[in-house]
Amino acid sequence: MLQQVYKGWHYSDFRDADKFSEFYWLFSREAHADGSYQRRIDELAKPKGGAKQRGLFKGGYQPVDESFLLELADYRETLAKYFKKADISLDSAELTEFVQRTLDRLVFMRFLEDKQIETEVRVSNLGKSKNAWADFQIASRRLDNIYNGIVFKPLPKLDDASFEVDDDMFGDICERLDVLYEELNGCEATLVGFGSKAIATVRPSSSRGRERFSVAHEIGHWLIHRGKSFRCRADDLVQNYSANIRFEKEADEFASHLLMPTSIFRPAIKATNKPSLNDLQGIAEQFEVSMQAVSIRLATLDTLPIIVACYTKAGLKWSIRASHVPKRWWLRSQLDDDSFAYDVLHKGTPCNNLGKQPAETWFENDDADEYEVLEHSMPSTNGQVLVLLYLNDPEMFEVGFDQNLKYGRSNNARSR
């Protein structure tokens, strides 16, 4: 017999405002547009144990953070196999050390490229002068003279010229780590895959954070959606997060986790206690991502009672809130002229830090005048203003469904 957990509602339950609110914000048109239904599915218990399925496909589940580690495990197995072929005398301890040292070097080389620290040694150039493995050994010797560490320190056998590794295999691994930058029309990045190989092309940008997110986004497609090809506006997180295209959402979530891993990002946020946009700007610089990316990551981290929004002079462009922030709080579609954001956008008046505001300045709810929020706003790109709101009053989380809101209206097509 199938063991399932289910829940039902009787029409008489709808007389209770709390029960109706629960039902409405799960099955209504706004809830579907807002992604609430999918998030409820995601909250359900996941299979445990040996699950190896990548992405949200039928038959299994694997968290995004683990798929990258699984890919590295594939590299380890392949390298170990070919290293043993190159020298059958290698024991298990030597194989483990050789494989780990090789991966450490490749990852560190890509790190140096990504940070634009190293311009002469590039993984993409390995194999262009000799063969990929020979070029790798030469690059390792060069970097050992520059960086004082164990990563490039010569290892007997591994760094010997007589140690010859299958060039096709090693070249394939290097190609998988490569990203091409060239001008593209109509999109920020493309991924063309066939079999076990793919070419990711990213349009150059003056924003390093945008380039990095585009690269991470395409890596997400490759690891989660292998076998498909994509043309992406990978720089537009909000458009992808709010789109109905599951693949784009998953690639964005992967990119956010890859560039801002929870184990590192959470302590950075915690150290600021209640981060303002100024604090987030410092964190964005630390992780080399955009303000938009770090703000959305903070909301999806769901540790603080925040709403992040973006307004233009025409009105609300997008918003995203921490999952535990009640959806009953309905953002205004136009900036209130008493808000700090209005002064930033229309008058150029700086907003230097978090400041108290009546909740009615930001929310359309009739009872909003009973509460206060904290607001910090700063200019964004293209004549926009980025807004960070803290729902600091515990009572804002205890009030029930607002029956006075008009169910038919939509806060914003790009809200979450």
N, C-alpha and C positions, 0 to 999 in steps of 0.2 A: 504494500500500500504506500502511496506517496505521502510523505510527511511534509505538509506545507503549513504556513501560517497565513491566515486570511483575516480580513476585517470587513464587516458589512455595516450598512446604515439603513435605518428604516425611515420612511418619510416623516414619521412623527418626531424623529430626532432633530429635525430642522427647526423645531420651535426653540431649541436650545441654541443660543448665539454661538457658544464655544464649539459645539458639535458641527454646526453649520459652517463655521469658519474653517474648521479642520477639513471638512469635505470640499468646501469651495476652493481653498487654496491648494488642493491637490488635483481637482478635476476641471476647474473652470478654464475658459479660453486664456485668461491672463496667466494662470498657473502653467499651462502648457507652453505659452510663449516665453514665460520666465524660466523654464527649465525645471520647475518644481517637481514634476512627475519623475523625470530622470534622476534628480537628486534623491528623491525618496527611494527609488530602486537602488541607487548607489549606497544608501544608508543600510540596506539589508545586509545580513550576515553573508560573508563571502566564503567560498569553499577554502578549506585549509589543507595543508599537506603538500603533495607533489604537483600542484597546479602549475602548468607551464604555458598555458595559452596566453598569447600577447594581445593586449587590447581587450575590447569588450565584445568578443565574438562568442557565438554559441558554443557551449561545451566547456568553458573554462574561464579563469580570471587570473590576471597577473597585474599587480600594481605597476604603474609606470616606472617608478624608481628602480624596479628589479630588472626590467627588460634590458637596460644598458649593461648591467652586470652579467646578464646571460649572454649578451653579445661578446663581452670580454672573455667569458668562459669558452665560447666557441673559438676565439683566437688562441687561447691557451692550449686547447686540445689540438688544434691544427699545428701550432708551432712545435709542440712537444713531439708530435708524430714525425715531422720533417727534420727536427733536430736529431732525433734518434736515427733517422735514415742517414743523416750526414756523418754521424759518428756512433756506431752501435755500442761502443764501450761506455757511453754515458750512463751513469746510474740514475736512480729516481731523484736523489738529492740534487745532482748536477742539472738534470733536466728542469726541475722546479726552479732552480736559481736562474738558469739561462732564459727560460720563458718569462719569468717575472722581470728580470733585468731588461729584456728586449721590450716588453710592454711598457715598463717604466720610462724607457728612453723615448719610445714613440709618443707616448702621452705627453711627456715633458717637452718634446720638440713641438708638438701641436700647441701646447700651452705657450711656448715662447713665440710662436707664430701669431697666435690669437692675441697676445698682449702686445704684439708688434715690437718685441724686444729683439728678436732674431730675424734678420732679413736675408741672410746668406744661406742658412741651412733651413730648408723647407721639406717637409715630408713629400709634398707633391713633386719635388725635383729628384727624389731617389729613383735611380734607374735611368736617368737621362745621360749620364756621362759614362758609366760602366753598366753594371747590373744593379738592381735595387739593393741586394744584400751588401755588395761591395761598397756602394755609395753610403749605405747605412753605417758600415764600419768606419769609413773615412770621416763621416759627419760626427760619429761618436768620439773619435780621437780629437777632432777639432774642438768640440764642446767640452771635452775633458780638460783642455788647456785653459778654458775660460771659466768654467764653473767648478768650484771646489766642493765636490760632493761625491757620494758613492755611486750615483746613477750611471755616470759615464766612465767610472774607473775601470780600466781594462781587466777583463777576466780571462785567465788562461783558457785556451781552446775557443771560447766564444768569439774573441777578438783576433784570433789567429787568421792570417790570410788563407791558410790551408782549410779552414772551416767553411765549406761552401754549402749554402742552403738553396733549395729549389727557388729559382728566381720568380717563376710564375706565382707560386704560393705567396711569397713575401711581397711581391709587387701588388698582388690582389689585396692584401691587408692594408698596404699603404694607400691604394686607390680608395678603399672604403673610408679612410680617414680624410680624404681630400675634398675640398670645396672650391668650386670655380667662381670667380667674381667677374661678371661682364654685364654690359647694358642689356636690359630686358624691356620689352614694351608690354604694358598692360598688367604687369604683375611684379612682385618683389622677389620671387624665387620660383624655381622649377625643380622638380625631381623626376628624372626619367630612369626607371629601373627595368632590368631584365635579368631573370635568374638570380644569381647571387651578387650581381653588381648593379651599381646605380651611379648616375652623375647628378649631383646637386649643384645648381647654378644660382648664385645670389647677386642681385643688382648692387653695385657699390653705393654706399651712402656716406654722407658726412657724419652721420650718427653711428658711432661704433656699437652702441647698444642695439640699434636697429639691425645692423649686420649680424651681430651675435645672436639675436633672437631669431632672425631668419634662418641662420645656419642650424640652430638648435631645433627649430620647427621642422626643417627638412630631415634632420636626423630622426626626429620623432616619427615622421611618416615612414622612413625606411625601416625602423625597428618594429613599428606597430602594424604598418599597412604594406608590408613588402609585397612586391608584385604589381603595384599600382603606380601610376604616374600622376603628377599634380602640377598645377599652376596656381600659386598661392599669393594672396596678399598677406604674407606672413607677418608683416610689421603691424597690421591692424588687429591687435589682440581683441579689442572689444567687438569688432565685427565678427571675428571668428568665434569668440566665446558665446555670442548671442545668436549665431547662425544656427540653422537647423542641420547643418552638415556635421555629422558626428565626427568624421575624420579630422576636420579642421579643429574642432574643440579638443580632441584627444592629442593632436600634434602640439597645440598651444599649451595644454596642461603638461605634456612631456617637457617642452622647452622651459616652462616656468620652473619645474622641479629640477631640471638639469642645471640651469643657470643659477637658481636660488634654492639649493637643496634644503629641505626642512631642517635637517640637523644643524645647518650653519645659519640659515635665515632666521629661524625662531629665536636663537640666542641674541642675534643682532637686534631684533625687534624688542626682545625682553630687556635688553640693556638700556633702551631709551624710555622704558616704562610706558609712556603714552606718547608715541611719536607724532610730531607735527610733520607738515610737508617739508620743512627744513631738514628734519631728521631723516625723512625718507629720501630726500635728495642726496644726503651723505651716504646712505645705504645703497642707493642706486649707483653712485659713483664707485663704491666699494665693490659691488657685484658687476659693474660695467653693463648695466641695463638701463632702460628708459624709465622716466618717472611713471609713465602709464603702466609699464610692466611691473614695477615694484609696488605700485598702489593696488593693482589687481591681485597680485600675489598676497599682499597683506589681507585683503578682503577674503580671499579663498582660504587663507590659513585659519580663519575663523577663531581667533583667540581674543579679539577686541571687538567691542560693539560699534562698528563703524559702517558708514556708507561713503563710498567714493563716487563722485559724479563729475561730469564735464558739461559745461554750458557754453553756448555762443550767444551772441546778441539775439539770435532767433529763438533761443530757448534751450531746453535740456537735450543734449546730444546722446549721452549714455550715462548709466549708473550701474553700480554693482555693490552689493551689501554682503556683510558676513552672514553666513547661513542662519545663525541664531537670532539675527535681528528680525523682529516681526514684520511681515509683509504688509501689515495693516497700516504702517506709516508710509503715506503716499507723497512722494516728492512733488513739489510744485513744478509745473512745466515751464514756467517763466521765473526768472530771478526776481525776488522781492527787492525793492529799492532800499530796504533797511539792512540787507545782507552785506557782509564784507565782500562777497564775490561780485555783487553789483558794482561796488565802488572800484574794485580791481579792474573789472571789465570795461566799465563805462567812463570812469574818471582817472584810471591809472593810479589810484591810491593804493599803496602797498599794504598788505596785511602781514605783519611780521610774525605772528604766532597764533596759537589757539586762543579763541575768545568766546565768551558766553553769548548766546543768542536765544531769544524766545523760539520755541519749537515751531510756532505758527509762522515764523519767517520762512521755514523750509518745508513744512508739511501742510497739506490741504485739509487734514482731519479737523473736525469741529472742536475736538478737545485738545488740540495742539497747544492752545494758549495756557494750558495748565502745567506745561513742562519747559525745560531748558535743554539746549544742546550746546556742544562746543563746535566751533567752526574755524577752519583755517583754509584760506584760498590763496592761490598764486597764479600768475599768468602762465598759460601753456602755449602750445604752438598754434599757428594759423588763427590768431584772434580768438582763442578759447581761454577759459578759466577752469583750473582744476580745483575741486572742492573736496575737503575731507571733513566729515561730520562724525562726532562721537555722541551716541545716545547714552548719556552719562547718568540719567535718572533711572534707577531700578524699576520705578513704577511704570515706565514706558514699556516694560517687558511683561507686565502683569495685567494690563488692561485687555479686555476681550476684543472681539471682532467689532469693527466700526460699521454699524448698519447704515449709517448715513452716507457712506461713499456710494457713488454710482458705479454699479458693477460693470457697465458696458464700456467704460473708458479705459484707455491704456496709458500707463505712466510714460512709457517710451518703448518703441519697438526694439531698442537696443539696451534694455535694462535687464538686470538680473537680481 
